[in-house]
């Protein structure tokens, strides 16, 4: 996918970290914006693989300029659940299902880097809370 000419002018730099993480930095009229895009390992992946992923992601997050607005997007293969009491400072009550291991890891990453889990903060229609249906239609993630 090509960037528009306007977006190209705003792009300060970018770096493909590995096959699962990309970092880009943009200059906006208000502030610099660091965008980190990820595709996390699935929940049933070996713990070491997930540990390695989050170690690299944490390093990328830690290297973001302190004055930048930092956003992290992508497929975390995570469920953070709807119980905000786990991390009320960063988690809203509008998550989906029950928290899983990847959800715990994602929340811990957000806590470490002072990020909020934005999609759980606001109400959404149930159909907009998931991106995958199992073939039998019983499981949604």
VOPAGU-2260 file (C-alpha; in pm, 1 decimal, decimal comma):
REM VOPAGU-2260
SITE   aa  ch    i         X         Y         Z
SITE  UNK   A    0       0,0       0,0       0,0
SITE  UNK   A    1     142,7     335,8    -100,3
SITE  UNK   A    2     139,3     644,8     119,5
SITE  UNK   A    3     -41,9     953,6       0,9
SITE  UNK   A    4     177,4    1249,5     -89,7
SITE  UNK   A    5      55,7    1433,0     223,8
SITE  UNK   A    6     147,4    1138,3     446,4
SITE  UNK   A    7     489,7    1108,1     280,1
SITE  UNK   A    8     559,6    1470,7     371,5
SITE  UNK   A    9     473,7    1397,3     736,2
SITE  UNK   A   10     682,2    1078,6     760,4
SITE  UNK   A   11     997,9    1153,4     958,2
SITE  UNK   A   12    1137,9     799,4     962,4
SITE  UNK   A   13    1032,3     437,6     980,9
SITE  UNK   A   14    1188,9     107,4    1073,1
SITE  UNK   A   15    1079,5    -251,5    1018,4
SITE  UNK   A   16    1190,4    -405,2    1348,7
SITE  UNK   A   17    1117,1    -765,6    1251,2
SITE  UNK   A   18     844,6    -965,1    1075,1
SITE  UNK   A   19     598,5    -876,3    1354,1
SITE  UNK   A   20     674,7    -512,6    1443,9
SITE  UNK   A   21     702,7    -188,0    1245,0
SITE  UNK   A   22     771,1     158,4    1385,5
SITE  UNK   A   23     701,7     485,5    1203,7
SITE  UNK   A   24     733,3     845,8    1317,3
SITE  UNK   A   25     532,0    1134,5    1177,2
SITE  UNK   A   26     543,2    1511,7    1219,6
SITE  UNK   A   27     198,6    1660,9    1271,7
SITE  UNK   A   28      99,1    2022,1    1326,3
SITE  UNK   A   29      56,1    1954,5    1699,4
SITE  UNK   A   30     327,5    1703,3    1788,6
SITE  UNK   A   31     540,3    1416,9    1665,9
SITE  UNK   A   32     353,9    1087,3    1645,6
SITE  UNK   A   33     518,6     746,5    1686,7
SITE  UNK   A   34     309,8     461,7    1548,1
SITE  UNK   A   35     399,2     102,7    1629,6
SITE  UNK   A   36     220,7    -164,6    1426,3
SITE  UNK   A   37     227,2    -525,5    1544,0
SITE  UNK   A   38     113,9    -876,1    1468,2
SITE  UNK   A   39     154,6   -1067,7    1794,6
SITE  UNK   A   40     195,4   -1443,5    1828,3
SITE  UNK   A   41    -127,9   -1632,8    1891,9
SITE  UNK   A   42    -233,7   -1720,5    2244,9
SITE  UNK   A   43    -131,6   -2087,9    2206,0
SITE  UNK   A   44     223,8   -2002,8    2093,2
SITE  UNK   A   45     512,2   -2112,2    2315,9
SITE  UNK   A   46     572,1   -1878,0    2611,4
SITE  UNK   A   47     932,2   -1812,2    2504,0
SITE  UNK   A   48     816,3   -1685,3    2163,0
SITE  UNK   A   49     565,6   -1452,9    2329,1
SITE  UNK   A   50     825,1   -1340,6    2584,4
SITE  UNK   A   51    1065,4   -1257,1    2299,5
SITE  UNK   A   52     793,9   -1065,1    2111,6
SITE  UNK   A   53     703,5    -851,5    2412,6
SITE  UNK   A   54    1070,9    -795,1    2501,2
SITE  UNK   A   55    1135,2    -653,6    2152,2
SITE  UNK   A   56     809,5    -455,1    2159,5
SITE  UNK   A   57     901,7    -308,1    2499,5
SITE  UNK   A   58    1240,9    -203,4    2363,6
SITE  UNK   A   59    1071,5     -31,1    2069,3
SITE  UNK   A   60     826,7     142,7    2302,9
SITE  UNK   A   61    1106,5     252,6    2536,2
SITE  UNK   A   62    1298,3     407,8    2245,6
SITE  UNK   A   63    1007,2     631,8    2143,6
SITE  UNK   A   64    1086,1     998,7    2197,3
SITE  UNK   A   65     956,4    1104,4    2538,7
SITE  UNK   A   66     755,6    1396,5    2398,0
SITE  UNK   A   67     592,0    1200,6    2113,3
SITE  UNK   A   68     234,8    1081,5    2110,8
SITE  UNK   A   69     270,9     702,1    2095,8
SITE  UNK   A   70       6,9     473,2    1949,6
SITE  UNK   A   71      26,4      97,9    1911,8
SITE  UNK   A   72    -198,0     -73,3    1657,9
SITE  UNK   A   73    -233,4    -421,4    1523,5
SITE  UNK   A   74    -346,8    -771,0    1597,2
SITE  UNK   A   75    -241,8    -866,9    1947,8
SITE  UNK   A   76    -435,4   -1195,3    1939,7
SITE  UNK   A   77    -546,6   -1092,6    2287,5
SITE  UNK   A   78    -861,0   -1076,2    2494,8
SITE  UNK   A   79    -854,4    -820,5    2774,1
SITE  UNK   A   80   -1199,5    -907,6    2902,0
SITE  UNK   A   81   -1459,3    -672,7    3042,0
SITE  UNK   A   82   -1339,2    -665,5    3405,2
SITE  UNK   A   83   -1164,2    -329,4    3434,6
SITE  UNK   A   84   -1058,7    -400,0    3794,9
SITE  UNK   A   85    -744,1    -577,7    3668,1
SITE  UNK   A   86    -598,0    -243,9    3558,9
SITE  UNK   A   87    -856,0      34,5    3604,8
SITE  UNK   A   88    -612,9     312,2    3510,3
SITE  UNK   A   89    -574,0     182,9    3154,5
SITE  UNK   A   90    -860,4     -61,5    3097,3
SITE  UNK   A   91   -1227,4      17,3    3042,2
SITE  UNK   A   92   -1528,0    -204,0    3102,3
SITE  UNK   A   93   -1611,6    -252,5    2734,6
SITE  UNK   A   94   -1371,2    -533,7    2644,6
SITE  UNK   A   95   -1471,0    -873,3    2510,8
SITE  UNK   A   96   -1495,6   -1206,0    2690,3
SITE  UNK   A   97   -1252,4   -1328,7    2952,5
SITE  UNK   A   98    -892,3   -1215,8    2973,3
SITE  UNK   A   99    -637,0   -1459,5    2827,2
SITE  UNK   A  100    -257,7   -1488,4    2854,4
SITE  UNK   A  101    -201,5   -1254,4    2560,5
SITE  UNK   A  102    -445,8   -1008,2    2717,0
SITE  UNK   A  103    -248,4   -1011,4    3041,2
SITE  UNK   A  104      73,5    -952,7    2848,3
SITE  UNK   A  105     -83,1    -665,7    2652,1
SITE  UNK   A  106    -213,4    -500,0    2967,7
SITE  UNK   A  107     127,0    -535,7    3135,7
SITE  UNK   A  108     291,1    -378,5    2829,3
SITE  UNK   A  109      45,7     -86,5    2841,7
SITE  UNK   A  110     105,3     -37,0    3215,0
SITE  UNK   A  111     482,7     -39,3    3165,5
SITE  UNK   A  112     467,9     219,8    2887,1
SITE  UNK   A  113     185,0     431,4    3030,8
SITE  UNK   A  114     -54,0     351,1    2747,0
SITE  UNK   A  115    -429,1     300,4    2772,5
SITE  UNK   A  116    -627,9      25,3    2606,5
SITE  UNK   A  117    -849,4     262,6    2408,3
SITE  UNK   A  118   -1092,7      18,5    2251,6
SITE  UNK   A  119   -1211,8     -94,3    2594,2
SITE  UNK   A  120   -1293,6     259,7    2710,7
SITE  UNK   A  121   -1603,3     323,8    2502,0
SITE  UNK   A  122   -1917,1     120,7    2434,2
SITE  UNK   A  123   -1938,6     -55,8    2098,2
SITE  UNK   A  124   -2199,5    -276,0    1940,7
SITE  UNK   A  125   -2117,7    -640,0    2014,7
SITE  UNK   A  126   -2049,6    -709,3    1645,0
SITE  UNK   A  127   -1773,8    -442,3    1647,3
SITE  UNK   A  128   -1585,9    -598,1    1940,2
SITE  UNK   A  129   -1445,1    -895,0    1749,7
SITE  UNK   A  130   -1274,9    -958,5    1416,8
SITE  UNK   A  131   -1288,9   -1337,8    1395,2
SITE  UNK   A  132   -1566,1   -1597,4    1416,0
SITE  UNK   A  133   -1498,4   -1968,1    1452,5
SITE  UNK   A  134   -1637,8   -2185,0    1170,1
SITE  UNK   A  135   -1915,9   -2311,4    1401,7
SITE  UNK   A  136   -2002,3   -1951,9    1500,1
SITE  UNK   A  137   -1966,7   -2020,0    1873,8
SITE  UNK   A  138   -1634,0   -1849,2    1940,8
SITE  UNK   A  139   -1556,8   -1484,7    1867,1
SITE  UNK   A  140   -1225,5   -1309,3    1915,4
